[in-house]
Amino acid sequence: MPTAAQSNASPHTGLDEIPLADSALYYDIDTADKWQNPVIWVRYDRVSVTSKSTSRVVVTTEDLEAALRAIPLADWPYGRAAAYAEAGILSGADEPKVRERRVLVVETTRRLKVTLVVWPTS
Protein backbone atom coordinates (compact mmCIF):
# COMPACT_ATOMS: atom_id res chain seq x y z
CA MET A 1 0.00 0.00 0.00
CA PRO A 2 1.54 3.37 -0.99
CA THR A 3 2.13 6.05 1.60
CA ALA A 4 0.58 9.51 1.36
CA ALA A 5 3.85 10.91 0.02
CA GLN A 6 4.01 8.26 -2.70
CA SER A 7 0.42 8.61 -3.83
CA ASN A 8 0.51 12.43 -3.97
CA ALA A 9 3.72 12.79 -5.99
CA SER A 10 4.29 11.67 -9.52
CA PRO A 11 7.77 10.57 -10.60
CA HIS A 12 8.31 13.92 -12.33
CA THR A 13 7.05 16.89 -10.40
CA GLY A 14 8.15 20.47 -9.91
CA LEU A 15 11.51 19.45 -8.44
CA ASP A 16 12.69 18.74 -11.98
CA GLU A 17 11.95 22.38 -12.89
CA ILE A 18 14.02 23.84 -10.06
CA PRO A 19 17.51 24.97 -11.07
CA LEU A 20 20.55 23.47 -9.43
CA ALA A 21 21.63 25.02 -6.14
CA ASP A 22 23.20 28.47 -6.25
CA SER A 23 25.51 28.71 -3.24
CA ALA A 24 25.91 32.47 -3.76
CA LEU A 25 22.31 32.80 -2.58
CA TYR A 26 22.86 31.04 0.75
CA TYR A 27 26.60 31.21 1.43
CA ASP A 28 26.29 33.98 4.04
CA ILE A 29 23.29 32.53 5.88
CA ASP A 30 24.42 31.86 9.42
CA THR A 31 21.23 31.13 11.34
CA ALA A 32 18.42 28.65 10.80
CA ASP A 33 15.73 31.34 10.91
CA LYS A 34 17.19 32.93 7.76
CA TRP A 35 17.23 29.65 5.79
CA GLN A 36 14.40 29.55 3.20
CA ASN A 37 14.82 26.15 1.51
CA PRO A 38 13.73 22.73 2.79
CA VAL A 39 15.41 21.08 5.76
CA ILE A 40 16.08 17.35 6.17
CA TRP A 41 16.42 16.19 9.79
CA VAL A 42 17.94 12.79 10.56
CA ARG A 43 17.57 10.99 13.87
CA TYR A 44 18.28 7.42 14.84
CA ASP A 45 14.59 6.53 14.47
CA ARG A 46 13.37 8.71 11.62
CA VAL A 47 13.93 11.21 8.84
CA SER A 48 11.79 14.33 8.63
CA VAL A 49 11.45 17.06 6.04
CA THR A 50 10.12 20.56 6.45
CA SER A 51 9.89 23.67 4.32
CA LYS A 52 8.64 27.20 4.85
CA SER A 53 5.10 26.39 3.66
CA THR A 54 4.79 22.80 4.88
CA SER A 55 4.86 21.41 8.37
CA ARG A 56 7.38 18.77 9.36
CA VAL A 57 6.67 15.43 7.70
CA VAL A 58 8.20 12.25 9.08
CA VAL A 59 9.13 9.89 6.24
CA THR A 60 10.96 6.66 5.71
CA THR A 61 14.17 6.96 3.74
CA GLU A 62 12.32 5.18 0.91
CA ASP A 63 9.72 7.99 0.85
CA LEU A 64 12.23 10.86 0.99
CA GLU A 65 12.22 11.41 -2.77
CA ALA A 66 8.43 11.70 -2.90
CA ALA A 67 8.47 14.06 0.09
CA LEU A 68 11.03 16.35 -1.56
CA ARG A 69 9.11 16.30 -4.84
CA ALA A 70 5.93 17.30 -2.99
CA ILE A 71 7.47 20.53 -1.66
CA PRO A 72 6.12 23.57 -3.54
CA LEU A 73 8.41 25.25 -6.08
CA ALA A 74 8.30 28.51 -4.11
CA ASP A 75 10.02 26.78 -1.19
CA TRP A 76 13.26 26.34 -3.19
CA PRO A 77 14.49 29.97 -3.64
CA TYR A 78 18.19 28.93 -3.54
CA GLY A 79 17.69 26.26 -6.18
CA ARG A 80 17.99 22.56 -5.37
CA ALA A 81 19.61 22.89 -1.94
CA ALA A 82 18.37 21.46 1.33
CA ALA A 83 19.78 21.97 4.80
CA TYR A 84 20.77 18.75 6.53
CA ALA A 85 20.97 18.22 10.28
CA GLU A 86 21.37 15.24 12.57
CA ALA A 87 20.38 14.66 16.17
CA GLY A 88 23.17 15.98 18.36
CA ILE A 89 23.13 13.55 21.27
CA LEU A 90 23.32 9.86 20.41
CA SER A 91 23.91 6.69 22.34
CA GLY A 92 26.46 4.25 20.98
CA ALA A 93 23.64 2.08 19.66
CA ASP A 94 22.09 5.02 17.77
CA GLU A 95 25.13 5.98 15.69
CA PRO A 96 24.89 3.04 13.23
CA LYS A 97 21.19 3.81 12.66
CA VAL A 98 21.94 7.48 11.97
CA ARG A 99 24.84 6.52 9.70
CA GLU A 100 22.56 4.19 7.71
CA ARG A 101 19.94 6.90 7.29
CA ARG A 102 22.64 9.45 6.38
CA VAL A 103 23.88 7.22 3.55
CA LEU A 104 20.35 6.76 2.19
CA VAL A 105 19.63 10.51 2.40
CA VAL A 106 22.87 11.32 0.57
CA GLU A 107 22.14 8.73 -2.13
CA THR A 108 18.62 10.07 -2.65
CA THR A 109 19.63 13.73 -2.77
CA ARG A 110 22.52 13.01 -5.14
CA ARG A 111 20.16 11.19 -7.49
CA LEU A 112 17.84 14.22 -7.40
CA LYS A 113 20.77 16.65 -7.71
CA VAL A 114 19.82 18.31 -4.43
CA THR A 115 22.83 19.84 -2.69
CA LEU A 116 22.96 19.16 1.05
CA VAL A 117 24.04 22.10 3.18
CA VAL A 118 25.21 20.49 6.42
CA TRP A 119 24.24 22.24 9.63
CA PRO A 120 26.07 21.64 12.87
CA THR A 121 24.39 19.23 15.26
CA SER A 122 22.57 20.64 18.23
DACOR-V160678 format. One record per backbone hydrogen bond with DSSP energy under -0.5 kcal/mol. NH is the residue of the N-H (numbers start at 1). CO is the residue of the C=O. E is the energy in kcal/mol with one decimal. If there is no record, write none. Layout:
BEGIN
<<NH | CO | E> <NH | CO | E>>
END
This chain:
BEGIN
<<7 | 3 | -2.4> <8 | 4 | -1.6> <9 | 5 | -0.6> <9 | 6 | -0.6> <13 | 11 | -0.6> <16 | 13 | -1.9> <17 | 14 | -1.9> <18 | 14 | -0.7> <18 | 15 | -0.9> <21 | 80 | -0.6> <22 | 78 | -2.5> <23 | 21 | -0.6> <25 | 22 | -2.2> <26 | 23 | -0.8> <27 | 23 | -2.0> <29 | 26 | -1.7> <34 | 31 | -1.4> <35 | 31 | -0.6> <35 | 32 | -0.9> <39 | 50 | -2.7> <40 | 83 | -2.9> <41 | 39 | -0.5> <41 | 48 | -3.1> <42 | 85 | -2.8> <43 | 46 | -2.9> <47 | 59 | -1.2> <48 | 41 | -2.5> <49 | 57 | -2.3> <50 | 39 | -2.1> <51 | 54 | -1.2> <52 | 36 | -0.5> <54 | 51 | -0.8> <57 | 49 | -2.8> <59 | 47 | -3.0> <63 | 60 | -0.8> <64 | 61 | -0.8> <67 | 63 | -2.2> <68 | 64 | -2.6> <69 | 65 | -2.5> <70 | 66 | -1.4> <71 | 68 | -1.1> <75 | 72 | -1.9> <76 | 73 | -1.7> <79 | 76 | -1.9> <80 | 19 | -2.0> <81 | 79 | -2.4> <82 | 115 | -2.9> <83 | 38 | -2.4> <84 | 117 | -2.4> <85 | 40 | -2.3> <87 | 42 | -2.0> <90 | 88 | -0.6> <94 | 91 | -1.0> <95 | 91 | -1.3> <96 | 92 | -0.6> <97 | 93 | -0.5> <98 | 94 | -2.3> <99 | 95 | -2.8> <100 | 96 | -2.2> <101 | 97 | -2.1> <102 | 98 | -2.9> <103 | 99 | -2.4> <104 | 100 | -1.9> <105 | 101 | -2.6> <106 | 102 | -2.8> <107 | 103 | -2.5> <108 | 104 | -2.3> <109 | 105 | -2.8> <110 | 106 | -2.4> <111 | 107 | -2.1> <112 | 108 | -1.8> <113 | 109 | -0.5> <113 | 110 | -1.1> <114 | 109 | -3.2> <115 | 80 | -3.1> <115 | 113 | -0.6> <117 | 82 | -2.6> <117 | 115 | -0.5> <118 | 116 | -0.7> <119 | 84 | -3.3> <122 | 86 | -0.7>>
END
